[in-house]
């Protein structure tokens, strides 16, 4: 059982807000993007459970018009946060856009529907819905990462302040994950309450894509991918 002072009092927010809170050391346990983790790793340890890694998949670059990658320098680019992996990949793997615009991830599809001469990087469930809104995929950035490095793409992870017991939280979170695996219907109402896309089939596809064995326990390749990212991220 957890000590009283660290019993759960969850807060929910967009990933970039979580990143900002992590920089402020607001919570002892939080989800972050890996670019944010690099900034806080002296104070926070990465848990070996709860990580999201993509094998040959990741954030998608999309647009209202099917532009070519070499056209990016004349386009505005909508991004889901400055500390997100989406932004890092745009900087690391793509030509620089004419302008970067940071916004909430679930706003990007709507902004692109209204504006030609722009592209955007989508994350989360949007990868399963953007085509129904008349938008086109330019490239999957996870595929570009895999082609360049041959490793999974580290997207986000759970971090714990180093004042707290890593082994205890690992055990609790792994047990929670195992419980959700065995009885997925039990967690569905909670997920639908907080998800932008409420359809069960979209939620299940999203979970199947990113809640993998790497989430349960990082593999040697998963650890190698995270170590590589921490080296190449400036």
Secondary structure, 3 states (H helix, E strand, C coil): CCCHHHCCCCCCCCHHHHHHHHHCCCCCEEEEEHHHHHHHCCCEEECCCCCEEECCCCCEEEECCCCCHHHHHHCEEEECCCCCHHHHHHHHHCCCCCEEEECCHHHHHHHHHHCCCEEEEECHHHHHCHHHHCCEEEEEHHHHHHHHHCCCEEEEEEEEECCCCHHHHHHHHHHHHHHHHHCHHHHHHHHHHHCCCCCHHHHHHHHHHHCCHHHHCCCHHHHHHHHHHHHHCC
